[in-house]
Amino acid sequence: MFRTRSRLADGREIIYFDDRRGRVPVPDPRDLPAVEPRCESRRDPLTGEWVTITAHRNTRTFLPPADQCPLCPGGPASEIPDPGYEVVSFENRFPSFSARTPVPARSAGSARPEGSASRGVLDAVDGHELFPRMPGTGRCEVVCFTDDHDATLARLPLSRVRLVIEAWAERTSALSAMPEVEQVFVFENRGVEIGVTLHHPHGQIYGYPFVTPRTARMLERASAHRDATGGELFGDVLAAERAAGSRIVRAGEHWTVFVPAAARWPVEAHVMPHRHVPDLAGLTEDERDELAVLYRDLLRRCDALYGAPLPYVAGWHQAPVGEGRDLLRLHLQLFSIRRAPDKIKYLAGSESGMGAWINDVPPERVAERLRAAG
């Protein structure tokens, strides 16, 4: 893999990933104003979770026609000036988190709220210690898998999927080194049903300034499991799934694809390595090679379920930068809201209001269908 860095007209970084050496980036011809994100995170006193507020994202691009796609190469509206590319990552123009967010001086007489869990907490909303807040620093990147607007990750050649994995690993390492970042999340949203705003095949990377709620909960469970049994929770879950076999979709030398026993979504699959590794950057060459094969295979099986592209979210759960790296094992969670060819699972009162999930589709049945879809 060969990496080439450049800058867009407003100063944002863009990184090209190629299988061959020699790229000379084309200068960005646009006249863009400087990026001025306004990202702020506030902690919910009832749950302890951080909520990020980003008013500037309300003006982001929404489902433009193909001839105005900002991810197609070299066009007048393109974020990518070059006439062609393989894989490219760049700072999001409308980020949820950004190190460019201005950090105001702490108001006179104010103090850091007591019990603040994050090193970034600055002060409190209304000056009340119940409502700590901090600038939404961090980083958000867009990762384009191909310059072909009509392609999908599932239909790219293995060499390109492998290059995408290299880009994910490199950007995980780079964002993890940023002082503002506590956790890195690599993900892809696909399908208008999921809420995508651009059709071009792409994913995103979030560098959060805090540890996310799901990760915090998994770390709690993994720590309690180790204290109670001496075992590693993710390894024990994987061993139990492999022993049962009924929810295994496909297994290789280094990875297993399975539907979790307590799947929340009507279609859900996890991809987990056979050894403990905290993040994508820690994978060996052999593990990356096999992952390209198994991940593309899973995406193709998903599209075959209903004979049409499946709307999905595919996210890589990685250990935080500074804690729990011996507890949380890297794994992919792919899920879809489609529960039948013509039906969508909407998050209603129990899920959205109480966080208590109800799944109409037995996980064993989903695994059987995914195996057959191969």
N, C-alpha and C positions, 0 to 999 in steps of 0.2 A: 504494500500500500504506500502511495506517495501523497503527501499532504501539502497543500499550497494555501497560504493565508493571504487575504486581501482586505480592503475596507470598502464599504458602500459609501454613497455620497454624503450620508449623514453621520458617518463615523462608526457605524456598526460593523462588527467583524463578520467576515464570511470565510469559510474554510472548504476547499475542494478536496475530495478524496478520489484518487485515480489508481488504476492498476498499472499505469505506465507513467514514467517520468516525463517532464517537459512542459507542463501547463504554464502558460503565461496569462494571468488573469486580465480580462478586459476591464478598463476603468468604467465605473458607473457614470453614465452620462446625465443622470437626473439632477435636478436642482431641488434637493430636499432640505427642509428645515431640520435643525438639530433635534435629536430625540429628547423629549422631556417627559418621561413617564412619571406618574404620580401613583405609587403603590404604597398602601398602608395596611398593616396587619393588626387586628385587634383580637384580644383573647376573650372568648365567651366565659363569663364567670360561672355559668351553670355546668359546663362540660370540661372546661380547661382547654378547649380546642381553639386554634387560631383561625380567624376568618379574615381573608384578604379583600380589600376594597380597591377597585381599579376603575375609576370613572372614565379614564381615557380609552378603555377598551370598547366602549359603546360605539365608537366610530370605526371599528375595524372592518376590513373587507368582508363582504358577505355574498357568497355564491355568485361570483362574476361570470359572464359568458366566457367560453373557452378562449376566445381571441383576446381577452383581457386578463387572463390568469397570471397572477404575479409569480407563480412558481415555474411557468414555462420559460425557457431560456431566451434571453436577448430581446424580448418584446418591449414596447414602450412603457408598459406597466410592470415589467419584471423586476423582481428583487435580485435576480441572477443575471448579471450583464453578459456573461459568456454565451456564445451561440449554441453551445452544447455542454453537457456535463454528465458524469456518472453518478456520484453521490455528492451532495453538498449540504453543509450546515451553516446557518447564519443566525445572528441575533434577531429575535422577533421584533418587528416594528411596533407591535402592540403587546408588550410583555405583561404578564401577571406579576413577575418579580424582576427587578433590575437594579444592578449596582449603580446605575445612573440616577436612581431616585434621590432627590435632595434629602439630606439628613439635617433637619432643623436643630438649632441649638436648644438645649433643655431650658425651659422657661425658668426665670428667676424664682428661687425658693422651692422649685419642684425637685423631687427625688425619685429615684428608681423605685417602682412599687415593690413592696415586700413580697417575697415568695416568687419573684419573677423567674421563670424557668429558662428563659432564653437570654443569651448574652447580648442580644440586639435590642432588648427593651429600653425605650428611651424615656417615656413618661406615661401619662394616663389620660384617657378621654375625660374631659371636664375636670381634670385634676383629681379624679377619684381613683383610689387604689384598686377598686373592684374591676376597673376597665383598662388594664395595661395595653399599651400599643407600641408598635415599633415600625420603622420604615420597612417597606416590602423589598428589601434588597435581596440580591440573588441573581439568577440569570435564567432566561427562557430562550431556547433555540428552536428553529424549525429545521427538520432533516428531510431533504428530498431524496427519494429512493431512485429516481430516474428522471430524465428529461422528457419522457414520453407521457403526455397528459392522460392518455387513455389506458395506460398499463395498470397493473396491480402488483403488489409485492408477491402475491401467490404465483404470478405468471412470469416473474423475472427469472433469468437463468441463475443457476446456483452460484456462479461466480459473482453475480451482482448481490445476491442475498448475503454472501460471505463478506463482500465489501461493506455492506450496510452494517453488519455485525462489528466489523473493524471500526467503523465510524462511531457506532454506539459506545464501544469500549474506550476509544480514544477520548471522546467527549465526556464520558463518565469520569475518567481520570483527570481531565482538565478542569471540569467544574468542581470536582471534589477538592481540588487544590485551592479554590477560591476561599478567602477568609469569610465571606458572607454566607457560604453555602453549608448547610447542615446535612442535607440529603439530596440525592440525585434520582430522578424518576424519568425513565425512558418509556415512551408510550406512542401508540398510534390509535387515532379515532377514525373509523371508516363508516360511511353511510349517512345519508341525510337524517335517518331515523335516530342516529346517535347524536346528531347536532353539528356535524362538520360544517365549516364555512367555506372550504375550498375542496374541490373534487380531485385535484392533482394528487397522485400517490405520495404521501408524506407522513411524517410523524413529528413528535415534539420531544424536547428534553426540558424538564424543569429542575432548576437548582433551588430548592427551598431554603429559606433562612431559619427553618425550624424542622423538627421531626414530625412527620405527618401522623394523624390520629391512628390510622390503620397500622402503621409501623410501630408506633408506641404500644399498641395493644398486643401485637405479635411478639414484641420484645418482652412484655410482661408475662405472656403465656410461655414463651421459651425459657425464661429464667425460672419460672415456677416449676416447669417440667424438669429442668436440670436439677433443681433443688430436691424434687421429690423422687426422681428416678436415677439421676446421674447421666441420663441420656441427652442426646441432641434432638430437639422436637422435630425439626424438619426431616432429619435422617430417619427417625422412628416412624413418622407419617409415611414417608416414601417406602420404607420396608414393609409397613402394614398394607399399603396399597398394592405393592408388587406381590405380596403373599396372597392377598385376596384374589387379585387378577381380574375381577369382574368389571372394574372401571378403567383398566389399562387400555389405552388406544394404540400405543406403539412404544416399544422400548429399543434402545440401542446400547452401545457399549458404555456411553458416558451420560446419557440422558434418558428419562422416561416421561412420556406424555400420558396424562391420566385425567379423568374427571373426578374431582374431589368428592368424598363421601357425603359431605354436607354442602354441596354446591348451592349457591344462592340463586343463580341465574338459570333460565331454561336451557341455554347452551353455555357451558363453562368447561374450560380445560386448563390444566396447569402443566408447565414444562419445567422439570426440576433436574439439576445435575446430580450425579451419583455420589459426588464428594462435596464436602462443605467448601463453598467459595462465597465470599461476601458480595461480590459485584462483578459486572461484566468485564472489568479491567483485569480481574484475576483469572480469567479462563485461559487454558492452554490452547495451543494451535489445534490439537486434535479435538478438543471440546468445541472449539469454534467451527471446525469443519463439519462435525456431526450435527451441531445445532442448525447450521444452514439447511441441511437435508431434512431434519425432523420438523423444523419450524415451517418451512415451505410446504411440507407434506400436510401438516396440520391445517394451514390456511386453505389448501386445496380441498381437504376433507370438509371443512366448514362451508365452503362455497358449494359443495356437492350435496349438502343436506337437503336443501330445498330447490336445487337446480338454478340458483341465482346467487349473485354476490351477497354474502351475509353481512349485515351491519354488525360491527363489533368494536370493542375496546380491547387492545392488547397492551398490557403494562408490565414492565420489569420491576419487581420488588427487589430492592437492593438495601444492604445494610447502611445505616447512617454513616457519616464520615468519621465521627468521633466516639461512637459508642455501639455496643452490641454486635461488633463484627464477628465475634465468636458465637453469637446466638442466632442471627438471622441469615439464612441461606438464600442466595440468589434464586429467584424463580419467576417464571412468566405466568401471569393470569390473563387468559383470554376469555371474554364473555360477550354474549349477545342478548339483546332484549327481544329477539324474535322467538316466540314460543310455538309457532305453527306457520305454514306458508303464508297465511293471510292474517296473522294475529301478532300483536306486539304486547309484551309485558310492560305495563306502566307501573311506576313506583307510586303506589297509592298510600292510604292512611297508615297501614302497619309499617311499611318499609320507610316511607319518607318521614312520618311523624314520630315513630317509635324505634326505628332501626331494627325491627323484628321482621326477618325475611320469611316469605312464604313462596315456595317454588312448586309449580304445578307439574313439573316434569321430573320423574325419578332419575337420579344421576346414572344408575346402571343402564337405563334405557338410552340416555344420551350417548354413553360410551359405546353401546352396541351399535347405534346408528353411525357414529363417527368411524368405528372400525369398518362397517359395511361400506361407508362412503369412499374408502380408499380404493 
